[in-house]
Amino acid sequence: MDQNLLNIGFGNTVVAERVVAIVSPNSAPMKRLKDEAKDEKRLVDATHGRRTRSIIIMDSNHIVLSAIQAETISQRYTALKGSA
């Protein structure tokens, strides 16, 4: 079982096949999504105390916060999918 790991910054990775969406955290719906996930204990904070710059939505319904720009993670995701 070979899994592609997507680098989301500062030594953190997620399984690329389980990523549903990579979005910017600035809109009101994304802030609401983050708050609901926190209340339901589905939030994974991978920012290491830095500012949240992207939200990664997983197929397990978990929400992962990253301190790397959404565009950068999207480029990494595309490169990973291209090499697979």
mmCIF file of the N, C-alpha and C atoms, coordinates in Angstrom:
data_MODEL
# 
_entry.id   MODEL 
# 
loop_
_atom_site.group_PDB 
_atom_site.id 
_atom_site.type_symbol 
_atom_site.label_atom_id 
_atom_site.label_alt_id 
_atom_site.label_comp_id 
_atom_site.label_asym_id 
_atom_site.label_entity_id 
_atom_site.label_seq_id 
_atom_site.pdbx_PDB_ins_code 
_atom_site.Cartn_x 
_atom_site.Cartn_y 
_atom_site.Cartn_z 
_atom_site.occupancy 
_atom_site.B_iso_or_equiv 
_atom_site.pdbx_formal_charge 
_atom_site.auth_seq_id 
_atom_site.auth_comp_id 
_atom_site.auth_asym_id 
_atom_site.auth_atom_id 
_atom_site.pdbx_PDB_model_num 
ATOM 1   N N  . MET A 1 1  ? 0.851   -1.184 0.000   1.00 0.00 ? 1  MET A N  1 
ATOM 2   C CA . MET A 1 1  ? 0.000   0.000  0.000   1.00 0.00 ? 1  MET A CA 1 
ATOM 3   C C  . MET A 1 1  ? 0.893   1.242  0.000   1.00 0.00 ? 1  MET A C  1 
ATOM 4   N N  . ASP A 1 2  ? 0.991   1.874  -1.134  1.00 0.00 ? 2  ASP A N  1 
ATOM 5   C CA . ASP A 1 2  ? 1.871   3.026  -1.297  1.00 0.00 ? 2  ASP A CA 1 
ATOM 6   C C  . ASP A 1 2  ? 1.041   4.310  -1.207  1.00 0.00 ? 2  ASP A C  1 
ATOM 7   N N  . GLN A 1 3  ? 1.387   5.177  -0.260  1.00 0.00 ? 3  GLN A N  1 
ATOM 8   C CA . GLN A 1 3  ? 0.638   6.416  -0.072  1.00 0.00 ? 3  GLN A CA 1 
ATOM 9   C C  . GLN A 1 3  ? 1.535   7.609  -0.361  1.00 0.00 ? 3  GLN A C  1 
ATOM 10  N N  . ASN A 1 4  ? 0.988   8.585  -1.076  1.00 0.00 ? 4  ASN A N  1 
ATOM 11  C CA . ASN A 1 4  ? 1.713   9.824  -1.331  1.00 0.00 ? 4  ASN A CA 1 
ATOM 12  C C  . ASN A 1 4  ? 1.424   10.791 -0.195  1.00 0.00 ? 4  ASN A C  1 
ATOM 13  N N  . LEU A 1 5  ? 2.492   11.297 0.443   1.00 0.00 ? 5  LEU A N  1 
ATOM 14  C CA . LEU A 1 5  ? 2.332   12.247 1.536   1.00 0.00 ? 5  LEU A CA 1 
ATOM 15  C C  . LEU A 1 5  ? 2.522   13.658 1.018   1.00 0.00 ? 5  LEU A C  1 
ATOM 16  N N  . LEU A 1 6  ? 1.584   14.527 1.357   1.00 0.00 ? 6  LEU A N  1 
ATOM 17  C CA . LEU A 1 6  ? 1.612   15.925 0.949   1.00 0.00 ? 6  LEU A CA 1 
ATOM 18  C C  . LEU A 1 6  ? 2.190   16.755 2.094   1.00 0.00 ? 6  LEU A C  1 
ATOM 19  N N  . ASN A 1 7  ? 3.271   17.470 1.819   1.00 0.00 ? 7  ASN A N  1 
ATOM 20  C CA . ASN A 1 7  ? 3.912   18.317 2.817   1.00 0.00 ? 7  ASN A CA 1 
ATOM 21  C C  . ASN A 1 7  ? 3.055   19.572 3.029   1.00 0.00 ? 7  ASN A C  1 
ATOM 22  N N  . ILE A 1 8  ? 2.571   19.767 4.257   1.00 0.00 ? 8  ILE A N  1 
ATOM 23  C CA . ILE A 1 8  ? 1.750   20.947 4.549   1.00 0.00 ? 8  ILE A CA 1 
ATOM 24  C C  . ILE A 1 8  ? 2.511   21.941 5.422   1.00 0.00 ? 8  ILE A C  1 
ATOM 25  N N  . GLY A 1 9  ? 3.823   21.750 5.520   1.00 0.00 ? 9  GLY A N  1 
ATOM 26  C CA . GLY A 1 9  ? 4.662   22.725 6.204   1.00 0.00 ? 9  GLY A CA 1 
ATOM 27  C C  . GLY A 1 9  ? 5.134   22.314 7.577   1.00 0.00 ? 9  GLY A C  1 
ATOM 28  N N  . PHE A 1 10 ? 6.354   22.719 7.895   1.00 0.00 ? 10 PHE A N  1 
ATOM 29  C CA . PHE A 1 10 ? 6.959   22.553 9.217   1.00 0.00 ? 10 PHE A CA 1 
ATOM 30  C C  . PHE A 1 10 ? 6.977   21.091 9.669   1.00 0.00 ? 10 PHE A C  1 
ATOM 31  N N  . GLY A 1 11 ? 7.293   20.196 8.727   1.00 0.00 ? 11 GLY A N  1 
ATOM 32  C CA . GLY A 1 11 ? 7.425   18.781 9.054   1.00 0.00 ? 11 GLY A CA 1 
ATOM 33  C C  . GLY A 1 11 ? 6.124   18.015 9.119   1.00 0.00 ? 11 GLY A C  1 
ATOM 34  N N  . ASN A 1 12 ? 5.023   18.626 8.768   1.00 0.00 ? 12 ASN A N  1 
ATOM 35  C CA . ASN A 1 12 ? 3.722   17.959 8.817   1.00 0.00 ? 12 ASN A CA 1 
ATOM 36  C C  . ASN A 1 12 ? 3.321   17.479 7.433   1.00 0.00 ? 12 ASN A C  1 
ATOM 37  N N  . THR A 1 13 ? 2.694   16.312 7.382   1.00 0.00 ? 13 THR A N  1 
ATOM 38  C CA . THR A 1 13 ? 2.218   15.764 6.118   1.00 0.00 ? 13 THR A CA 1 
ATOM 39  C C  . THR A 1 13 ? 0.813   15.198 6.295   1.00 0.00 ? 13 THR A C  1 
ATOM 40  N N  . VAL A 1 14 ? 0.093   15.107 5.183   1.00 0.00 ? 14 VAL A N  1 
ATOM 41  C CA . VAL A 1 14 ? -1.202  14.423 5.140   1.00 0.00 ? 14 VAL A CA 1 
ATOM 42  C C  . VAL A 1 14 ? -1.168  13.490 3.929   1.00 0.00 ? 14 VAL A C  1 
ATOM 43  N N  . VAL A 1 15 ? -2.011  12.467 3.939   1.00 0.00 ? 15 VAL A N  1 
ATOM 44  C CA . VAL A 1 15 ? -2.095  11.550 2.805   1.00 0.00 ? 15 VAL A CA 1 
ATOM 45  C C  . VAL A 1 15 ? -2.829  12.268 1.671   1.00 0.00 ? 15 VAL A C  1 
ATOM 46  N N  . ALA A 1 16 ? -2.154  12.431 0.547   1.00 0.00 ? 16 ALA A N  1 
ATOM 47  C CA . ALA A 1 16 ? -2.681  13.226 -0.568  1.00 0.00 ? 16 ALA A CA 1 
ATOM 48  C C  . ALA A 1 16 ? -4.012  12.687 -1.086  1.00 0.00 ? 16 ALA A C  1 
ATOM 49  N N  . GLU A 1 17 ? -4.173  11.374 -1.109  1.00 0.00 ? 17 GLU A N  1 
ATOM 50  C CA . GLU A 1 17 ? -5.411  10.784 -1.636  1.00 0.00 ? 17 GLU A CA 1 
ATOM 51  C C  . GLU A 1 17 ? -6.631  11.109 -0.775  1.00 0.00 ? 17 GLU A C  1 
ATOM 52  N N  . ARG A 1 18 ? -6.414  11.525 0.447   1.00 0.00 ? 18 ARG A N  1 
ATOM 53  C CA . ARG A 1 18 ? -7.539  11.803 1.362   1.00 0.00 ? 18 ARG A CA 1 
ATOM 54  C C  . ARG A 1 18 ? -7.935  13.277 1.375   1.00 0.00 ? 18 ARG A C  1 
ATOM 55  N N  . VAL A 1 19 ? -7.212  14.115 0.636   1.00 0.00 ? 19 VAL A N  1 
ATOM 56  C CA . VAL A 1 19 ? -7.508  15.547 0.589   1.00 0.00 ? 19 VAL A CA 1 
ATOM 57  C C  . VAL A 1 19 ? -8.711  15.792 -0.330  1.00 0.00 ? 19 VAL A C  1 
ATOM 58  N N  . VAL A 1 20 ? -9.704  16.495 0.191   1.00 0.00 ? 20 VAL A N  1 
ATOM 59  C CA . VAL A 1 20 ? -10.888 16.849 -0.594  1.00 0.00 ? 20 VAL A CA 1 
ATOM 60  C C  . VAL A 1 20 ? -10.731 18.253 -1.165  1.00 0.00 ? 20 VAL A C  1 
ATOM 61  N N  . ALA A 1 21 ? -10.246 19.200 -0.337  1.00 0.00 ? 21 ALA A N  1 
ATOM 62  C CA . ALA A 1 21 ? -10.108 20.584 -0.786  1.00 0.00 ? 21 ALA A CA 1 
ATOM 63  C C  . ALA A 1 21 ? -9.026  21.296 0.008   1.00 0.00 ? 21 ALA A C  1 
ATOM 64  N N  . ILE A 1 22 ? -8.416  22.282 -0.646  1.00 0.00 ? 22 ILE A N  1 
ATOM 65  C CA . ILE A 1 22 ? -7.433  23.161 -0.008  1.00 0.00 ? 22 ILE A CA 1 
ATOM 66  C C  . ILE A 1 22 ? -7.944  24.574 -0.230  1.00 0.00 ? 22 ILE A C  1 
ATOM 67  N N  . VAL A 1 23 ? -8.287  25.278 0.848   1.00 0.00 ? 23 VAL A N  1 
ATOM 68  C CA . VAL A 1 23 ? -8.933  26.581 0.727   1.00 0.00 ? 23 VAL A CA 1 
ATOM 69  C C  . VAL A 1 23 ? -8.261  27.628 1.605   1.00 0.00 ? 23 VAL A C  1 
ATOM 70  N N  . SER A 1 24 ? -8.517  28.871 1.274   1.00 0.00 ? 24 SER A N  1 
ATOM 71  C CA . SER A 1 24 ? -8.033  30.001 2.061   1.00 0.00 ? 24 SER A CA 1 
ATOM 72  C C  . SER A 1 24 ? -8.961  30.190 3.269   1.00 0.00 ? 24 SER A C  1 
ATOM 73  N N  . PRO A 1 25 ? -8.430  30.558 4.428   1.00 0.00 ? 25 PRO A N  1 
ATOM 74  C CA . PRO A 1 25 ? -9.254  30.661 5.639   1.00 0.00 ? 25 PRO A CA 1 
ATOM 75  C C  . PRO A 1 25 ? -9.969  31.999 5.828   1.00 0.00 ? 25 PRO A C  1 
ATOM 76  N N  . ASN A 1 26 ? -9.905  32.886 4.850   1.00 0.00 ? 26 ASN A N  1 
ATOM 77  C CA . ASN A 1 26 ? -10.351 34.257 5.076   1.00 0.00 ? 26 ASN A CA 1 
ATOM 78  C C  . ASN A 1 26 ? -11.854 34.492 4.990   1.00 0.00 ? 26 ASN A C  1 
ATOM 79  N N  . SER A 1 27 ? -12.598 33.644 4.302   1.00 0.00 ? 27 SER A N  1 
ATOM 80  C CA . SER A 1 27 ? -14.030 33.896 4.138   1.00 0.00 ? 27 SER A CA 1 
ATOM 81  C C  . SER A 1 27 ? -14.813 33.463 5.378   1.00 0.00 ? 27 SER A C  1 
ATOM 82  N N  . ALA A 1 28 ? -15.981 34.043 5.537   1.00 0.00 ? 28 ALA A N  1 
ATOM 83  C CA . ALA A 1 28 ? -16.832 33.730 6.689   1.00 0.00 ? 28 ALA A CA 1 
ATOM 84  C C  . ALA A 1 28 ? -17.229 32.248 6.731   1.00 0.00 ? 28 ALA A C  1 
ATOM 85  N N  . PRO A 1 29 ? -17.595 31.631 5.602   1.00 0.00 ? 29 PRO A N  1 
ATOM 86  C CA . PRO A 1 29 ? -17.937 30.196 5.664   1.00 0.00 ? 29 PRO A CA 1 
ATOM 87  C C  . PRO A 1 29 ? -16.771 29.325 6.133   1.00 0.00 ? 29 PRO A C  1 
ATOM 88  N N  . MET A 1 30 ? -15.555 29.688 5.759   1.00 0.00 ? 30 MET A N  1 
ATOM 89  C CA . MET A 1 30 ? -14.393 28.902 6.181   1.00 0.00 ? 30 MET A CA 1 
ATOM 90  C C  . MET A 1 30 ? -14.129 29.089 7.670   1.00 0.00 ? 30 MET A C  1 
ATOM 91  N N  . LYS A 1 31 ? -14.338 30.298 8.171   1.00 0.00 ? 31 LYS A N  1 
ATOM 92  C CA . LYS A 1 31 ? -14.183 30.541 9.608   1.00 0.00 ? 31 LYS A CA 1 
ATOM 93  C C  . LYS A 1 31 ? -15.230 29.744 10.388  1.00 0.00 ? 31 LYS A C  1 
ATOM 94  N N  . ARG A 1 32 ? -16.447 29.679 9.855   1.00 0.00 ? 32 ARG A N  1 
ATOM 95  C CA . ARG A 1 32 ? -17.518 28.913 10.498  1.00 0.00 ? 32 ARG A CA 1 
ATOM 96  C C  . ARG A 1 32 ? -17.182 27.411 10.460  1.00 0.00 ? 32 ARG A C  1 
ATOM 97  N N  . LEU A 1 33 ? -16.669 26.936 9.319   1.00 0.00 ? 33 LEU A N  1 
ATOM 98  C CA . LEU A 1 33 ? -16.269 25.539 9.180   1.00 0.00 ? 33 LEU A CA 1 
ATOM 99  C C  . LEU A 1 33 ? -15.202 25.178 10.215  1.00 0.00 ? 33 LEU A C  1 
ATOM 100 N N  . LYS A 1 34 ? -14.220 26.064 10.381  1.00 0.00 ? 34 LYS A N  1 
ATOM 101 C CA . LYS A 1 34 ? -13.142 25.855 11.349  1.00 0.00 ? 34 LYS A CA 1 
ATOM 102 C C  . LYS A 1 34 ? -13.690 25.818 12.777  1.00 0.00 ? 34 LYS A C  1 
ATOM 103 N N  . ASP A 1 35 ? -14.583 26.738 13.107  1.00 0.00 ? 35 ASP A N  1 
ATOM 104 C CA . ASP A 1 35 ? -15.158 26.790 14.454  1.00 0.00 ? 35 ASP A CA 1 
ATOM 105 C C  . ASP A 1 35 ? -15.994 25.544 14.757  1.00 0.00 ? 35 ASP A C  1 
ATOM 106 N N  . GLU A 1 36 ? -16.778 25.089 13.765  1.00 0.00 ? 36 GLU A N  1 
ATOM 107 C CA . GLU A 1 36 ? -17.594 23.887 13.966  1.00 0.00 ? 36 GLU A CA 1 
ATOM 108 C C  . GLU A 1 36 ? -16.706 22.660 14.171  1.00 0.00 ? 36 GLU A C  1 
ATOM 109 N N  . ALA A 1 37 ? -15.636 22.563 13.388  1.00 0.00 ? 37 ALA A N  1 
ATOM 110 C CA . ALA A 1 37 ? -14.719 21.427 13.523  1.00 0.00 ? 37 ALA A CA 1 
ATOM 111 C C  . ALA A 1 37 ? -14.054 21.438 14.900  1.00 0.00 ? 37 ALA A C  1 
ATOM 112 N N  . LYS A 1 38 ? -13.717 22.620 15.385  1.00 0.00 ? 38 LYS A N  1 
ATOM 113 C CA . LYS A 1 38 ? -13.098 22.730 16.715  1.00 0.00 ? 38 LYS A CA 1 
ATOM 114 C C  . LYS A 1 38 ? -14.074 22.267 17.797  1.00 0.00 ? 38 LYS A C  1 
ATOM 115 N N  . ASP A 1 39 ? -15.325 22.702 17.683  1.00 0.00 ? 39 ASP A N  1 
ATOM 116 C CA . ASP A 1 39 ? -16.338 22.309 18.665  1.00 0.00 ? 39 ASP A CA 1 
ATOM 117 C C  . ASP A 1 39 ? -16.579 20.802 18.654  1.00 0.00 ? 39 ASP A C  1 
ATOM 118 N N  . GLU A 1 40 ? -16.499 20.183 17.467  1.00 0.00 ? 40 GLU A N  1 
ATOM 119 C CA . GLU A 1 40 ? -16.775 18.751 17.320  1.00 0.00 ? 40 GLU A CA 1 
ATOM 120 C C  . GLU A 1 40 ? -15.499 17.902 17.433  1.00 0.00 ? 40 GLU A C  1 
ATOM 121 N N  . LYS A 1 41 ? -14.383 18.528 17.809  1.00 0.00 ? 41 LYS A N  1 
ATOM 122 C CA . LYS A 1 41 ? -13.096 17.841 17.984  1.00 0.00 ? 41 LYS A CA 1 
ATOM 123 C C  . LYS A 1 41 ? -12.620 17.155 16.702  1.00 0.00 ? 41 LYS A C  1 
ATOM 124 N N  . ARG A 1 42 ? -12.816 17.809 15.551  1.00 0.00 ? 42 ARG A N  1 
ATOM 125 C CA . ARG A 1 42 ? -12.354 17.300 14.255  1.00 0.00 ? 42 ARG A CA 1 
ATOM 126 C C  . ARG A 1 42 ? -11.257 18.185 13.678  1.00 0.00 ? 42 ARG A C  1 
ATOM 127 N N  . LEU A 1 43 ? -10.765 19.137 14.468  1.00 0.00 ? 43 LEU A N  1 
ATOM 128 C CA . LEU A 1 43 ? -9.783  20.114 13.998  1.00 0.00 ? 43 LEU A CA 1 
ATOM 129 C C  . LEU A 1 43 ? -8.369  19.652 14.334  1.00 0.00 ? 43 LEU A C  1 
ATOM 130 N N  . VAL A 1 44 ? -7.488  19.690 13.326  1.00 0.00 ? 44 VAL A N  1 
ATOM 131 C CA . VAL A 1 44 ? -6.075  19.368 13.528  1.00 0.00 ? 44 VAL A CA 1 
ATOM 132 C C  . VAL A 1 44 ? -5.295  20.639 13.214  1.00 0.00 ? 44 VAL A C  1 
ATOM 133 N N  . ASP A 1 45 ? -4.622  21.185 14.215  1.00 0.00 ? 45 ASP A N  1 
ATOM 134 C CA . ASP A 1 45 ? -3.866  22.422 14.037  1.00 0.00 ? 45 ASP A CA 1 
ATOM 135 C C  . ASP A 1 45 ? -2.402  22.094 13.788  1.00 0.00 ? 45 ASP A C  1 
ATOM 136 N N  . ALA A 1 46 ? -1.966  22.269 12.533  1.00 0.00 ? 46 ALA A N  1 
ATOM 137 C CA . ALA A 1 46 ? -0.575  21.976 12.160  1.00 0.00 ? 46 ALA A CA 1 
ATOM 138 C C  . ALA A 1 46 ? 0.197   23.267 11.901  1.00 0.00 ? 46 ALA A C  1 
ATOM 139 N N  . THR A 1 47 ? -0.216  24.364 12.534  1.00 0.00 ? 47 THR A N  1 
ATOM 140 C CA . THR A 1 47 ? 0.411   25.664 12.287  1.00 0.00 ? 47 THR A CA 1 
ATOM 141 C C  . THR A 1 47 ? 1.606   25.924 13.200  1.00 0.00 ? 47 THR A C  1 
ATOM 142 N N  . HIS A 1 48 ? 1.746   25.165 14.270  1.00 0.00 ? 48 HIS A N  1 
ATOM 143 C CA . HIS A 1 48 ? 2.832   25.369 15.245  1.00 0.00 ? 48 HIS A CA 1 
ATOM 144 C C  . HIS A 1 48 ? 2.829   26.803 15.779  1.00 0.00 ? 48 HIS A C  1 
ATOM 145 N N  . GLY A 1 49 ? 1.642   27.329 16.064  1.00 0.00 ? 49 GLY A N  1 
ATOM 146 C CA . GLY A 1 49 ? 1.528   28.655 16.652  1.00 0.00 ? 49 GLY A CA 1 
ATOM 147 C C  . GLY A 1 49 ? 1.606   29.795 15.660  1.00 0.00 ? 49 GLY A C  1 
ATOM 148 N N  . ARG A 1 50 ? 1.744   29.486 14.396  1.00 0.00 ? 50 ARG A N  1 
ATOM 149 C CA . ARG A 1 50 ? 1.810   30.526 13.368  1.00 0.00 ? 50 ARG A CA 1 
ATOM 150 C C  . ARG A 1 50 ? 0.405   30.849 12.869  1.00 0.00 ? 50 ARG A C  1 
ATOM 151 N N  . ARG A 1 51 ? 0.328   31.886 12.045  1.00 0.00 ? 51 ARG A N  1 
ATOM 152 C CA . ARG A 1 51 ? -0.951  32.314 11.484  1.00 0.00 ? 51 ARG A CA 1 
ATOM 153 C C  . ARG A 1 51 ? -1.477  31.252 10.517  1.00 0.00 ? 51 ARG A C  1 
ATOM 154 N N  . THR A 1 52 ? -2.775  30.965 10.581  1.00 0.00 ? 52 THR A N  1 
ATOM 155 C CA . THR A 1 52 ? -3.394  30.007 9.659   1.00 0.00 ? 52 THR A CA 1 
ATOM 156 C C  . THR A 1 52 ? -3.511  30.644 8.289   1.00 0.00 ? 52 THR A C  1 
ATOM 157 N N  . ARG A 1 53 ? -2.905  30.008 7.289   1.00 0.00 ? 53 ARG A N  1 
ATOM 158 C CA . ARG A 1 53 ? -2.925  30.530 5.919   1.00 0.00 ? 53 ARG A CA 1 
ATOM 159 C C  . ARG A 1 53 ? -3.690  29.633 4.958   1.00 0.00 ? 53 ARG A C  1 
ATOM 160 N N  . SER A 1 54 ? -4.006  28.405 5.391   1.00 0.00 ? 54 SER A N  1 
ATOM 161 C CA . SER A 1 54 ? -4.816  27.529 4.550   1.00 0.00 ? 54 SER A CA 1 
ATOM 162 C C  . SER A 1 54 ? -5.552  26.509 5.414   1.00 0.00 ? 54 SER A C  1 
ATOM 163 N N  . ILE A 1 55 ? -6.676  26.044 4.872   1.00 0.00 ? 55 ILE A N  1 
ATOM 164 C CA . ILE A 1 55 ? -7.481  25.015 5.513   1.00 0.00 ? 55 ILE A CA 1 
ATOM 165 C C  . ILE A 1 55 ? -7.545  23.841 4.547   1.00 0.00 ? 55 ILE A C  1 
ATOM 166 N N  . ILE A 1 56 ? -7.226  22.663 5.048   1.00 0.00 ? 56 ILE A N  1 
ATOM 167 C CA . ILE A 1 56 ? -7.263  21.449 4.232   1.00 0.00 ? 56 ILE A CA 1 
ATOM 168 C C  . ILE A 1 56 ? -8.422  20.599 4.737   1.00 0.00 ? 56 ILE A C  1 
ATOM 169 N N  . ILE A 1 57 ? -9.336  20.292 3.840   1.00 0.00 ? 57 ILE A N  1 
ATOM 170 C CA . ILE A 1 57 ? -10.507 19.487 4.188   1.00 0.00 ? 57 ILE A CA 1 
ATOM 171 C C  . ILE A 1 57 ? -10.217 18.048 3.756   1.00 0.00 ? 57 ILE A C  1 
ATOM 172 N N  . MET A 1 58 ? -10.336 17.112 4.699   1.00 0.00 ? 58 MET A N  1 
ATOM 173 C CA . MET A 1 58 ? -10.021 15.714 4.439   1.00 0.00 ? 58 MET A CA 1 
ATOM 174 C C  . MET A 1 58 ? -11.305 14.908 4.235   1.00 0.00 ? 58 MET A C  1 
ATOM 175 N N  . ASP A 1 59 ? -11.184 13.731 3.591   1.00 0.00 ? 59 ASP A N  1 
ATOM 176 C CA . ASP A 1 59 ? -12.362 12.895 3.353   1.00 0.00 ? 59 ASP A CA 1 
ATOM 177 C C  . ASP A 1 59 ? -12.897 12.260 4.639   1.00 0.00 ? 59 ASP A C  1 
ATOM 178 N N  . SER A 1 60 ? -12.126 12.294 5.703   1.00 0.00 ? 60 SER A N  1 
ATOM 179 C CA . SER A 1 60 ? -12.567 11.772 6.999   1.00 0.00 ? 60 SER A CA 1 
ATOM 180 C C  . SER A 1 60 ? -13.378 12.812 7.770   1.00 0.00 ? 60 SER A C  1 
ATOM 181 N N  . ASN A 1 61 ? -13.628 13.964 7.123   1.00 0.00 ? 61 ASN A N  1 
ATOM 182 C CA . ASN A 1 61 ? -14.367 15.084 7.712   1.00 0.00 ? 61 ASN A CA 1 
ATOM 183 C C  . ASN A 1 61 ? -13.526 15.870 8.719   1.00 0.00 ? 61 ASN A C  1 
ATOM 184 N N  . HIS A 1 62 ? -12.222 15.612 8.773   1.00 0.00 ? 62 HIS A N  1 
ATOM 185 C CA . HIS A 1 62 ? -11.318 16.395 9.611   1.00 0.00 ? 62 HIS A CA 1 
ATOM 186 C C  . HIS A 1 62 ? -10.904 17.653 8.857   1.00 0.00 ? 62 HIS A C  1 
ATOM 187 N N  . ILE A 1 63 ? -10.624 18.696 9.614   1.00 0.00 ? 63 ILE A N  1 
ATOM 188 C CA . ILE A 1 63 ? -10.164 19.960 9.073   1.00 0.00 ? 63 ILE A CA 1 
ATOM 189 C C  . ILE A 1 63 ? -8.740  20.168 9.593   1.00 0.00 ? 63 ILE A C  1 
ATOM 190 N N  . VAL A 1 64 ? -7.794  20.374 8.658   1.00 0.00 ? 64 VAL A N  1 
ATOM 191 C CA . VAL A 1 64 ? -6.399  20.558 9.034   1.00 0.00 ? 64 VAL A CA 1 
ATOM 192 C C  . VAL A 1 64 ? -5.999  21.997 8.728   1.00 0.00 ? 64 VAL A C  1 
ATOM 193 N N  . LEU A 1 65 ? -5.428  22.678 9.726   1.00 0.00 ? 65 LEU A N  1 
ATOM 194 C CA . LEU A 1 65 ? -4.969  24.051 9.541   1.00 0.00 ? 65 LEU A CA 1 
ATOM 195 C C  . LEU A 1 65 ? -3.481  24.036 9.233   1.00 0.00 ? 65 LEU A C  1 
ATOM 196 N N  . SER A 1 66 ? -3.056  24.865 8.278   1.00 0.00 ? 66 SER A N  1 
ATOM 197 C CA . SER A 1 66 ? -1.648  24.949 7.919   1.00 0.00 ? 66 SER A CA 1 
ATOM 198 C C  . SER A 1 66 ? -1.205  26.405 7.868   1.00 0.00 ? 66 SER A C  1 
ATOM 199 N N  . ALA A 1 67 ? 0.082   26.630 8.158   1.00 0.00 ? 67 ALA A N  1 
ATOM 200 C CA . ALA A 1 67 ? 0.648   27.975 8.107   1.00 0.00 ? 67 ALA A CA 1 
ATOM 201 C C  . ALA A 1 67 ? 1.238   28.276 6.731   1.00 0.00 ? 67 ALA A C  1 
ATOM 202 N N  . ILE A 1 68 ? 1.070   27.363 5.783   1.00 0.00 ? 68 ILE A N  1 
ATOM 203 C CA . ILE A 1 68 ? 1.554   27.554 4.409   1.00 0.00 ? 68 ILE A CA 1 
ATOM 204 C C  . ILE A 1 68 ? 0.394   28.044 3.547   1.00 0.00 ? 68 ILE A C  1 
ATOM 205 N N  . GLN A 1 69 ? 0.669   28.932 2.602   1.00 0.00 ? 69 GLN A N  1 
ATOM 206 C CA . GLN A 1 69 ? -0.366  29.475 1.722   1.00 0.00 ? 69 GLN A CA 1 
ATOM 207 C C  . GLN A 1 69 ? -1.088  28.352 0.977   1.00 0.00 ? 69 GLN A C  1 
ATOM 208 N N  . ALA A 1 70 ? -2.401  28.516 0.766   1.00 0.00 ? 70 ALA A N  1 
ATOM 209 C CA . ALA A 1 70 ? -3.201  27.523 0.052   1.00 0.00 ? 70 ALA A CA 1 
ATOM 210 C C  . ALA A 1 70 ? -2.665  27.287 -1.357  1.00 0.00 ? 70 ALA A C  1 
ATOM 211 N N  . GLU A 1 71 ? -2.193  28.348 -2.019  1.00 0.00 ? 71 GLU A N  1 
ATOM 212 C CA . GLU A 1 71 ? -1.666  28.215 -3.380  1.00 0.00 ? 71 GLU A CA 1 
ATOM 213 C C  . GLU A 1 71 ? -0.423  27.323 -3.401  1.00 0.00 ? 71 GLU A C  1 
ATOM 214 N N  . THR A 1 72 ? 0.435   27.471 -2.400  1.00 0.00 ? 72 THR A N  1 
ATOM 215 C CA . THR A 1 72 ? 1.657   26.666 -2.315  1.00 0.00 ? 72 THR A CA 1 
ATOM 216 C C  . THR A 1 72 ? 1.311   25.197 -2.104  1.00 0.00 ? 72 THR A C  1 
ATOM 217 N N  . ILE A 1 73 ? 0.380   24.919 -1.205  1.00 0.00 ? 73 ILE A N  1 
ATOM 218 C CA . ILE A 1 73 ? -0.018  23.535 -0.955  1.00 0.00 ? 73 ILE A CA 1 
ATOM 219 C C  . ILE A 1 73 ? -0.686  22.947 -2.195  1.00 0.00 ? 73 ILE A C  1 
ATOM 220 N N  . SER A 1 74 ? -1.489  23.748 -2.885  1.00 0.00 ? 74 SER A N  1 
ATOM 221 C CA . SER A 1 74 ? -2.134  23.285 -4.117  1.00 0.00 ? 74 SER A CA 1 
ATOM 222 C C  . SER A 1 74 ? -1.099  22.927 -5.173  1.00 0.00 ? 74 SER A C  1 
ATOM 223 N N  . GLN A 1 75 ? -0.041  23.735 -5.292  1.00 0.00 ? 75 GLN A N  1 
ATOM 224 C CA . GLN A 1 75 ? 1.028   23.436 -6.245  1.00 0.00 ? 75 GLN A CA 1 
ATOM 225 C C  . GLN A 1 75 ? 1.734   22.137 -5.871  1.00 0.00 ? 75 GLN A C  1 
ATOM 226 N N  . ARG A 1 76 ? 1.984   21.935 -4.587  1.00 0.00 ? 76 ARG A N  1 
ATOM 227 C CA . ARG A 1 76 ? 2.616   20.697 -4.135  1.00 0.00 ? 76 ARG A CA 1 
ATOM 228 C C  . ARG A 1 76 ? 1.717   19.504 -4.427  1.00 0.00 ? 76 ARG A C  1 
ATOM 229 N N  . TYR A 1 77 ? 0.430   19.670 -4.207  1.00 0.00 ? 77 TYR A N  1 
ATOM 230 C CA . TYR A 1 77 ? -0.549  18.612 -4.457  1.00 0.00 ? 77 TYR A CA 1 
ATOM 231 C C  . TYR A 1 77 ? -0.570  18.249 -5.943  1.00 0.00 ? 77 TYR A C  1 
ATOM 232 N N  . THR A 1 78 ? -0.603  19.248 -6.794  1.00 0.00 ? 78 THR A N  1 
ATOM 233 C CA . THR A 1 78 ? -0.613  19.028 -8.236  1.00 0.00 ? 78 THR A CA 1 
ATOM 234 C C  . THR A 1 78 ? 0.665   18.326 -8.694  1.00 0.00 ? 78 THR A C  1 
ATOM 235 N N  . ALA A 1 79 ? 1.801   18.749 -8.166  1.00 0.00 ? 79 ALA A N  1 
ATOM 236 C CA . ALA A 1 79 ? 3.072   18.118 -8.520  1.00 0.00 ? 79 ALA A CA 1 
ATOM 237 C C  . ALA A 1 79 ? 3.099   16.655 -8.060  1.00 0.00 ? 79 ALA A C  1 
ATOM 238 N N  . LEU A 1 80 ? 2.547   16.395 -6.887  1.00 0.00 ? 80 LEU A N  1 
ATOM 239 C CA . LEU A 1 80 ? 2.506   15.038 -6.350  1.00 0.00 ? 80 LEU A CA 1 
ATOM 240 C C  . LEU A 1 80 ? 1.605   14.158 -7.211  1.00 0.00 ? 80 LEU A C  1 
ATOM 241 N N  . LYS A 1 81 ? 0.465   14.677 -7.617  1.00 0.00 ? 81 LYS A N  1 
ATOM 242 C CA . LYS A 1 81 ? -0.478  13.928 -8.455  1.00 0.00 ? 81 LYS A CA 1 
ATOM 243 C C  . LYS A 1 81 ? 0.104   13.691 -9.845  1.00 0.00 ? 81 LYS A C  1 
ATOM 244 N N  . GLY A 1 82 ? 0.882   14.652 -10.334 1.00 0.00 ? 82 GLY A N  1 
ATOM 245 C CA . GLY A 1 82 ? 1.500   14.515 -11.648 1.00 0.00 ? 82 GLY A CA 1 
ATOM 246 C C  . GLY A 1 82 ? 2.571   13.438 -11.676 1.00 0.00 ? 82 GLY A C  1 
ATOM 247 N N  . SER A 1 83 ? 3.248   13.242 -10.532 1.00 0.00 ? 83 SER A N  1 
ATOM 248 C CA . SER A 1 83 ? 4.335   12.262 -10.479 1.00 0.00 ? 83 SER A CA 1 
ATOM 249 C C  . SER A 1 83 ? 3.818   10.856 -10.139 1.00 0.00 ? 83 SER A C  1 
ATOM 250 N N  . ALA A 1 84 ? 2.559   10.764 -9.723  1.00 0.00 ? 84 ALA A N  1 
ATOM 251 C CA . ALA A 1 84 ? 2.007   9.459  -9.330  1.00 0.00 ? 84 ALA A CA 1 
ATOM 252 C C  . ALA A 1 84 ? 1.520   8.640  -10.511 1.00 0.00 ? 84 ALA A C  1 
# 
